[in-house]
Amino acid sequence: MERPPPITVERLSPTTRGDYLAFFDHEHGPAFADNPEWARCYCQFYRTPRALDWQAFTASENRIAAAAAIDCGEAEGYLAKAEGTIPPDAREASLPPEGGRALGTALRAAIPPDAREASLPPEGGPALRARSSVVGWMHAAPRHKLPHCFERMKIAPLPVDVAPHEAAVIVCFVIAPAWRRRGVASALLDFALADFAARGIAVVDAFPFKAGASTDATDHYHGPASLFASRGFVPVADHPDLTVVRKQLVPGVGTSSSPRRPGLPPLGRPAQRAAGGRRRPTGRHPTSPTRWRCSMRSRSPTRASSRSATGSRRRRMRRSGSSRRAARAGCVSTSRRT
């Protein structure tokens, strides 16, 4: 058996869309070579609201949805690739033995005509295998890009002390059968954690199943609990079928009892405070119909400029008259007291 080539990981992007689709295309693709029942997924399950009937979506529809989400930047995740060609022992598990044009024909038969050019080279053979160098996939993204994953898992989302775009979730691993137990999942997770940290993600949650001693890949597609534990994830919630584990990429951030990150507004209140400690104008004062503008420093309300110019002149004249009468009476101005 040849030694497998080095594994590289990159983030999903429009430029890698073809690699992603070729990895998932049809029952004969590397992603679900041993599980054809899931071949229509294209990793869209956790992107689909539970109110919609998942069984009603076809492979072509899921493929179109995946391609569109990648093109507009809504789909995120990480691809593991083997440099060079796929080892011979991996080809047997992921590619039909006849290869060549037979493989290209089989795959193109299940792909909509308008999507074929983007994913499969017409010549098949070596060119097709070169495009199929993806050996693993990890679906991980900020929370706001996977808003339906919790309802699909039938669990309540755990609270975090950061904005949704600063908290990420890991919901799926798909490893080509011949590449399992070769460090592909570890490479994907290590790269993703480093990338999340560089992007300012503070908290990462994962959801390993309680698979026990099962070796079935369908019991571990959330990732094995042992893998997450080895990277510093700790359990934060327990459910009948899975455990929620969390890793804090920013120390002290991620739970409701932890201190807030600098610059974030208090929990449960709108971000009204700006630089310098002042509040932004909030419209009418809650106890008065008069419009107010509050200062955190002075706390002295000033009336809005809705008064007429005539009224302002009258007030100034009254104040100046009072000052002259006080001066004639021999009063000392308070501004000159020592």
N, C-alpha and C positions, 0 to 999 in steps of 0.2 A: 504494500500500500504506500502510495506517495505521501510525503509530508504535505499537509495543506498549506497553501500560500498565506502570507500575512493578511490580516483583516483590517480594513480601514472603515471608518464610520463618517458619515456626513449627514447634515440636516436636510430634510426634504425641502425641495424648492421647485419652481417651475422648470429649471434646467435638468432636474433629475426625475421629472414626471414620467418619461418613457421607461426609465429603469424600474420605477415603482410599479407601473402598470404591467410591464413584462414579468415581474416577479409574481404578480397575482393573477395573470391572465389564465382563465379557463382551468379545467381540472388537471391539465398536464403541466402547469407551471410549477416552479419549485415551491411556492408558498404552501400549497395544500396538496402536495403529491400523494400523501397518505390519508387525506381527509377530504375527498371530493365533495362531500355534503356542504362544506363551508366555502367552497371555491367561489361562490357568487358574492361573497361578503365585501371584498375590496376594502376591508377594515372600515366599513361605514356603520356598523351596528351601534357603536357608542356615539355616533354623530346624529342618529335618527331619533326624533322624539318618540316616546313610548306610546303616545296617542295614535301613531301611525302603525299599521300592520306590517311588521318587518317581513313576514313571509310573503307578502304581496309584491315585494321588490325583486326584479329579475337581475341577473348578472350584468346585463347591458345597462340597465338603469343605474345600478350601483357604480359601474365603471364610469359612466358619464358624470355622476355626482362627484366621484373621487377626482376625476380630471379637472372639473370646474373648480372644486375647492382648492386644489393645488395651484391652479393658475392664478386665483385671486388672493392667495396667501392665507386662506382660512385653515387649511389642513396643515398640521405640523406633525413631526415625528422624525425618526432617524433610520437611515439605511446602513446596513453592514454589507460591505463588498469584499470579495476575495480578489486580490490583485492578480492580474493575468487570467488564465483560464481555470475553469472548475476542474478539480482533480477527478480522475477516472471513476473512483468509487462513489463520488458525489453525483456524477452524471447519470448513473444507472437509477438512482433513487429519484431524480428530479426531471430527467428528460427521457422520452420514449426511445427504445433501442434503435429504431430505424433512423432517427434524427433527420438531418438535412431538410429537404423540401417537405417530407411527410410531417415533420414537426411544425414547420411554418404553416402548412395547409390546415392542420388540426387546430392550431391556435387562432388563425385568422378566421376560421369558420364561426367562431363564437364571438367575434368582435364586430361592432357596428362598422360599416364601410367608412364612415367619416373619421373613425378613430384609428384605422389600421396603420396609416402612414406614420403616425406618431409613435407607435410602439413596436412594430415588427418590421425588420428589413426584408425586402422581397426575396433576397437570394437564399435565406435560411442558412443552414449549416453553421460554419464557424462564426459568421457574422451574427447569427441569432444567439449562439452561446456567449459571444462577447457581450451582447446586450443583456444577457441573463446572468450577469456576474453577481447580482444581489443574492446574498445568502441569508439575510436576516432583516427583520423590521421590528421597531419598537414604536408603538403609538403613545406619544407623550406630548403634552401641550399645556399651556396655561389654562386655568379653569374656565376663563370666559370663552375659550374656543371649543370647549367640550361641555356645554351647559346641560346636556341630557345624559351624561354618563351615570350620574347618581341614580336617576330614576330608572335607568336600564339595569343597574345593579340592585335596585330595590332597597336602597339605603338612603338615609338622610345625609346631606353634605355636612362634614364637620366644620365648625366655625374656625376662622383664622383671623389674625390681627392685621392682615395686610389686604391690599386691594386684589381683586380676582386676577389681574394680570401679573401679580407678584407671587401667585401660588400656582403650582403646576400639579398635574396628575399623570400617572402612568397606568394605562388601562389594557395594554395588549403587547405580547411578544409573538412574533411568527418567525420561526427558524426553519430553514430547509431541512428535511429529515436527515440527510447525510452529514449535516453540519452541526447537529445537536451534540452537546457535551464536548464541544471544541472551543469554548470560550467566547462564542458569538454574543450570547446574552450579556455576559460580563462586559465585553467591549462596548456594547450599545449603552448599557447603564452608566458606565464610567464616563463615556463621552458626553452623554446627555446631562449628567450632573455637573460636569465642568462647564458645559455650554449654558446651562440654566444659571449657574452662579455668575458667569460673565455677563449675562443679560439682566441681572438684577433680581432674579427669582429668589425669594426668601425661604419658601416652604415647598416641599415636594411630598405628595401622598401617593401610595401604591396600595393595591388591594389583592394580595395573594390569596388564592383559594386554600381551604383546609383540605388538602389532597391526601394527607397521610403518606402512605407508602406507594401510592399509585404512580405508575410510570406512563400513563396515558397522557399524550401531549395536550389533549383537550382539558385536562385537569390542572394544567400549569400555564395556560396562555396568558394569565395575568402576571406571570413571573413567579419563580419559587420563593417561598418565605426565607429560605436559607441565603439566597442571593442578596436580598434586601438587608437582612441582618448583618451580613458581612460588610456592607457599605454604610452601616451606622443608622439604619432605619429602626425605629422603635415602635411597638404597638401603641395605638392611641384609641382604638375602638374595636369591639368584637361583635361579630354578627354570626348567624347560624352557618353560613356557607363560606365566609371570608373574614379576614382580619385587615383592618386599616392600619397601615404602618406609615410613619412620617419621618422625614429627615429635614432638619432645619439647616439650610445653607447659610443663614445669618444667625449667629448664636443669640439666644434669648428672644427670638421672634417666632411666632407661629401658633401660639395658644392664647386663649382669651385672658389668661393670668400673667402673661409675659409682658415686659415693658414694650412700649410703642417704639417704632423706628423713628429717628429724627425726621421732622418735617411732615409727619402724617397727622391729620386732624383727629380729635378724640373720637372714640367709637360711639356710634349712634347719633352724632351731631353733624350737620353739614359743615363743609370746609369753608367757614366764613372768615377765619383769621388770615390775614395776609402779613407780609413782611413788615416789621416795625411794631407789631402788637396791636394794630388797629383792625377794627371790624369793617367789613365791607358794608355799604348801605343795604338795609334789609327791608326797605319799604316803610309801611306804617308801624309806629310803635305799638306793641301789643296792648297797652293800657290807655291810649289816647288816639283820637282821630287825626291829631296833628302829625305831620311828617317830621321825623327826627333823624339825626345822624349822630351815632354814638362814637365816642373815643374811649379806648381802653385805658388811656393815660389820664385824661381829665375828668371823664364821666360827666361832663357838663353839656347838656343838650342845647342846641341852638336851633332856633326856628328856621324853617326852610324859607327860601326866597320867594314865597308866594304872596307875601304882604305887598301892598301897593306902595309906590314911592311916596304918596301923600302921607300915609300913616307913618312911614319911617321919618319923614321930616318933622311931623308933629311930635314924635317922641324925642327927637334930638332937641327941639325947641324947648320942650318941657324940662329936659335935663339941664340945659344951659341956663334956663331961668332959675332953677333951684340952686345951681352953683352960685349965681350972682347974689341971690338973696342970702345964702349962707355966708358969703364973703363980707357982705355989708354988716352982718350980725357979729362979725369977729370970729367966726369959726375957723379952726385950723384944718387944712386938708389932711386926710388920712395918709395921703401919699408922701407927706413930708415928715411924718412922725419918725422919731429915732428911738 
